[in-house]
Each structure stands twice: as structure tokens, then as C-alpha cells.
């Protein structure tokens, strides 16, 4: 019974984790930017949702329609000012440039954390929204978690359709595989990568809104969200929407099993363990397949 409850809870969390990782997958897999400040975008959106709900009485669903477009515009501006001079027009990165990008995003992460700590300190941002339980098999699940999972899966599905059924989606998939060759057919690689980086920021904001519906957030949780997104990306192998769904499900179930069967305090340790195993084992498996 406990095992089944953990699987149900983990599966529901996996839908939101999949959306969390989708934005980082777009930024890293296509725009070629490993954004270590990704979690801060999630936290900012979550805190903004709390403030809008408490201050103006706006539903998180309204925030879901408002905050991601704002995050998109902000990330587009950041890409053009901070990253475009580094990645260049062809997105041909060497080891030195990649290292500078990682350090830059690391610095942005610390900057945002410092600003949040100065304004919010140790404050916990939490509100009650659709918190009543709903019977689901042998367990009761909060309605806000179910809604967050449904919306997360819906947004992943819309992204999948966009990437598979549109002309721009075809260009994006080509860019993710052959960034230099797409220039030969007239695809503006740098501009498209900027839009993808911005789209990843919008997805991060959407994930932040959904997490705020059922999690108590603190200004210091940004790196934790970045880590979880990285774990899902590593597990999914940058395989688009299918990859983030599988990786999110694995992470959600692993966290739920450790929380229920071992100790809630070890749930983050399980995340670190998955990351190490993913880097050491899955990377080697994929390299063997490519060879």
C-alpha cells in the first residue's frame, strides 16, 4: 500500500518536474547555454505568484498566463546582452567559451540569490489554493498537485506539438542537431537560439507558478530547482519532450519512495544520487550507442 501511494505521488510530481526540466533542456540542448541561474527564474515566478495572490487576490492561473511571457521577454534581453557576445552568430563554442558561460550564469545565480535574501531574508512564501484532498486509488492527493500535474503535462504537450508540427519547430530541431549546417540553408541560428533561451525562461516561470501552488518556497531554493532540472535533463538525455517526461517521472518516483520508505530528510540526497548515476552510467551508455 505504501509503495503504491509513493508511486502515485511520485508520478504526479513527475509531471511538474518534466515541465521544470523542459526549459533547461531548451536552453542547454538548443541554445547551448548551461544556465545555472535557471532555478532563480523558477523562484522569482513562484514568489511573484504568491505576492499577486496575497496582495491582489489574483488566481495562480492568472499568474500562469502573465508571468511566463514577462519571463520570456526578460530572458530574451539577457541573451542579447550577456550571452550573444559569447556564443557568436554560429553557436560554435569551444571549451573556453563554455566555461565563461557557466561562470557567468553562476554569477547571475549568486546575484539574484543575494537580492532575494536582502528583500525576503528567511521568509517562507506559501499560500493555500485548492488544498483539499481528492481520493486517487488508495491515497488522497491534494487537488492543487493534481492541477499542477495536469497543467504541466498540457504545457509539455503543447511544446511537443510546436516542435513537431510547425516550420519553426523543424528549424529548432535542425538547430539542436547541426547548429553550423543550418546556416547554409538560411536559418538565423543566433536569433533562433535567443528565442529558445527566452522560451526556456518562460517555461521556468510556468514551473515556478505551478510549484507555488503546493510547495512552500524560500529565496534560497533556486539552486535546488536548478539541480533537479539538471537531473531530469541528464536522465532524459536531451531527447526533447519525451526525455523530460521520462526523467521527471523517474525523479518524482525516486523522491517519493525515499520519502515514504526511508526518510524525508534524505529526499535531496536521492536527487544527488540520481545525478551521479545519470552522469556516470547513462552518459557511457549513450556514447556506446553512438559508436
C-alpha positions in Angstrom: 0.0 0.0 0.0 2.8 2.4 0.9 4.6 1.5 -2.2 1.6 2.2 -4.4 1.0 5.6 -2.7 4.6 6.5 -3.3 4.3 5.6 -7.0 1.1 7.7 -7.3 2.6 10.7 -5.5 5.8 10.4 -7.5 4.1 10.1 -10.8 2.1 13.3 -10.1 5.2 15.2 -9.1 6.9 13.9 -12.2 4.6 15.9 -14.5 5.7 19.1 -12.9 9.4 18.0 -12.8 9.1 17.3 -16.5 8.0 20.9 -17.2 10.7 22.2 -14.9 13.4 20.4 -16.9 11.9 21.3 -20.3 13.0 24.9 -20.1 16.6 24.0 -19.2 16.6 21.4 -21.9 15.7 24.1 -24.5 18.4 26.4 -23.1 21.1 23.8 -23.0 20.2 21.5 -25.8 19.5 24.1 -28.4 20.7 27.5 -27.3 24.0 25.9 -26.0 23.8 27.7 -22.6 24.1 25.7 -19.4 22.1 28.1 -17.3 23.0 27.6 -13.6 20.7 30.6 -12.7 17.7 28.6 -14.1 16.3 27.9 -10.6 16.3 31.5 -9.7 13.8 32.2 -12.6 11.6 29.5 -11.1 11.8 31.0 -7.6 11.1 34.5 -8.8 8.0 33.4 -10.6 6.8 31.4 -7.6 7.3 34.4 -5.2 5.6 36.7 -7.7 2.6 34.4 -7.8 2.4 34.5 -4.0 2.6 38.3 -4.0 -0.1 38.6 -6.7 -2.3 36.1 -4.9 -1.9 37.6 -1.4 -1.8 41.3 -2.5 -4.3 41.5 -5.3 -6.2 38.2 -4.9 -5.2 37.0 -8.4 -5.5 33.3 -9.0 -2.3 31.4 -9.8 -4.0 30.6 -13.2 -3.9 34.3 -14.0 -0.2 34.4 -13.0 0.3 31.4 -15.3 -0.9 33.5 -18.2 1.0 36.7 -17.2 4.4 35.7 -15.7 5.8 33.3 -18.4 5.5 36.0 -21.2 7.3 38.5 -18.9 10.0 36.0 -18.2 10.3 35.3 -21.9 11.0 39.0 -22.6 13.4 39.3 -19.8 15.4 36.2 -20.8 15.5 37.4 -24.4 17.0 40.7 -23.2 19.5 38.8 -21.1 20.5 36.6 -24.0 21.2 39.5 -26.3 23.2 41.5 -23.7 25.0 38.8 -21.8 25.3 35.6 -23.9 25.1 36.6 -27.6 28.6 38.3 -27.5 30.0 35.0 -26.1 28.2 32.4 -28.3 28.6 34.3 -31.5 26.4 34.1 -34.6 27.3 30.5 -35.4 26.9 28.9 -31.9 30.3 27.2 -32.4 31.5 27.0 -28.8 34.9 25.9 -27.6 35.8 24.8 -24.1 36.9 28.3 -23.0 33.7 29.9 -24.1 31.5 27.2 -22.5 33.5 27.7 -19.2 32.9 31.5 -19.4 29.2 31.0 -20.0 28.9 28.6 -17.0 30.8 31.1 -14.8 28.6 33.9 -16.0 25.3 32.1 -15.2 26.8 31.1 -11.8 27.5 34.7 -11.0 23.9 35.7 -12.1 22.6 33.0 -9.8 24.5 34.4 -6.8 23.4 37.9 -7.7 19.8 37.0 -7.7 20.1 35.0 -4.6 21.7 38.0 -2.8 18.9 40.3 -3.9 16.3 37.9 -2.8 18.0 37.4 0.5 18.2 41.1 1.1 14.5 41.6 0.3 12.9 38.3 1.6 15.5 37.1 4.1 14.4 33.8 5.6 10.8 34.4 4.7 8.7 31.4 3.6 6.3 32.1 0.7 3.3 29.8 0.9 -0.5 30.2 0.3 -3.5 27.9 0.4 -5.0 27.2 -3.0 -7.2 24.1 -3.8 -5.6 22.2 -0.9 -8.5 19.8 -0.3 -7.7 16.2 -0.8 -9.0 14.0 -3.7 -9.2 10.3 -3.5 -6.9 8.6 -6.0 -6.7 4.9 -5.6 -5.6 4.0 -2.1 -4.3 7.6 -1.3 -5.6 11.1 -1.1 -3.9 13.7 -3.2 -4.2 17.4 -2.9 -6.2 19.0 -5.7 -3.6 21.6 -6.3 -1.0 18.9 -7.0 -3.3 17.2 -9.5 -4.0 20.5 -11.2 -0.3 21.4 -11.3 0.5 18.0 -12.9 -2.3 18.3 -15.5 -1.2 21.8 -16.5 2.5 20.8 -16.6 1.7 17.9 -18.9 -0.5 20.1 -21.0 2.3 22.6 -21.5 4.7 19.9 -22.3 2.2 18.6 -24.9 1.8 22.0 -26.5 5.6 22.3 -26.7 5.8 18.9 -28.4 3.2 19.9 -31.0 5.0 23.2 -31.6 8.3 21.4 -32.2 6.9 18.6 -34.3 4.1 20.3 -36.3 5.4 23.8 -37.2 8.0 25.1 -39.6 9.9 26.9 -36.8 9.8 23.7 -34.8 11.5 21.9 -37.7 14.2 24.6 -37.7 14.7 24.3 -34.0 15.2 20.5 -34.2 17.7 21.0 -37.0 19.5 23.6 -34.9 19.7 21.3 -32.0 21.5 18.7 -34.1 23.6 20.6 -36.6 24.0 24.3 -35.4 26.6 25.1 -38.1 24.9 23.4 -41.1 21.6 25.2 -40.6 23.3 28.5 -41.5 23.8 27.1 -45.0 20.0 26.9 -45.6 19.3 30.4 -44.3 18.3 29.7 -40.7 19.4 32.6 -38.4 21.0 30.3 -35.8 21.9 33.0 -33.2 18.5 34.7 -33.3 16.6 31.4 -33.1 18.8 30.3 -30.2 18.0 33.5 -28.4 14.2 32.8 -28.8 14.8 29.3 -27.5 16.7 30.6 -24.5 13.9 33.0 -23.8 11.3 30.3 -24.2 13.2 28.2 -21.7 12.9 31.2 -19.3 9.2 31.3 -19.9 8.9 27.6 -19.2 10.8 28.1 -15.9 8.4 30.8 -14.9 5.4 28.5 -15.6 7.0 25.8 -13.5 7.5 28.3 -10.7 3.8 29.2 -10.7 2.8 25.5 -10.6 5.3 24.8 -7.7 4.0 27.7 -5.7 0.5 26.1 -5.7 1.6 23.3 -3.5 5.1 24.0 -2.2 6.4 26.4 0.4 9.1 28.4 -1.3 12.1 30.3 0.1 14.5 32.6 -1.7 17.4 30.1 -1.2 15.7 27.3 -3.2 16.9 28.3 -6.6 20.0 26.0 -6.7 17.8 23.1 -5.6 15.5 23.6 -8.6 18.4 24.0 -10.9 19.8 20.7 -9.6 16.5 18.9 -10.1 16.2 20.2 -13.6 19.7 19.1 -14.4 19.0 15.6 -13.0 15.9 15.3 -15.3 17.9 16.5 -18.3 20.7 14.0 -17.6 18.2 11.2 -17.1 16.2 12.2 -20.2 19.4 12.7 -22.3 18.2 15.9 -24.1 15.7 13.9 -26.1 13.1 16.6 -26.2 9.7 16.3 -24.5 9.8 12.5 -24.3 13.1 12.7 -22.4 11.9 15.2 -19.8 8.7 13.2 -19.2 10.7 10.0 -18.5 13.3 11.9 -16.4 10.7 13.8 -14.5 8.8 10.6 -13.7 12.0 8.8 -12.5 12.9 11.7 -10.3 9.4 12.1 -8.8 9.1 8.4 -8.0 12.6 8.2 -6.6 11.9 11.1 -4.3 8.5 9.7 -3.2 10.0 6.3 -2.5 12.8 7.7 -0.4 10.5 10.0 1.5 7.9 7.3 2.3 10.2 4.2 2.8 13.4 5.8 4.2 13.3 9.3 5.5 12.0 12.7 4.2 15.4 14.3 5.1 17.1 12.1 2.5 15.0 13.1 -0.5 17.5 15.6 -1.7 20.3 13.0 -1.2 18.3 10.8 -3.6 18.4 13.7 -6.2 22.2 13.9 -5.9 22.5 10.1 -6.2 20.4 10.1 -9.4 22.6 12.9 -10.8 25.8 11.0 -10.2 24.4 7.7 -11.6 23.0 9.5 -14.6 26.3 11.2 -15.4 28.4 8.1 -14.8 26.1 5.4 -16.3 23.7 6.9 -18.8 26.4 9.0 -20.5 28.5 5.9 -21.0 25.5 4.0 -22.4 24.7 6.7 -24.9 28.3 7.0 -26.1 28.4 3.3 -26.7 25.2 3.5 -28.8 26.6 6.4 -30.8 29.8 4.5 -31.6 
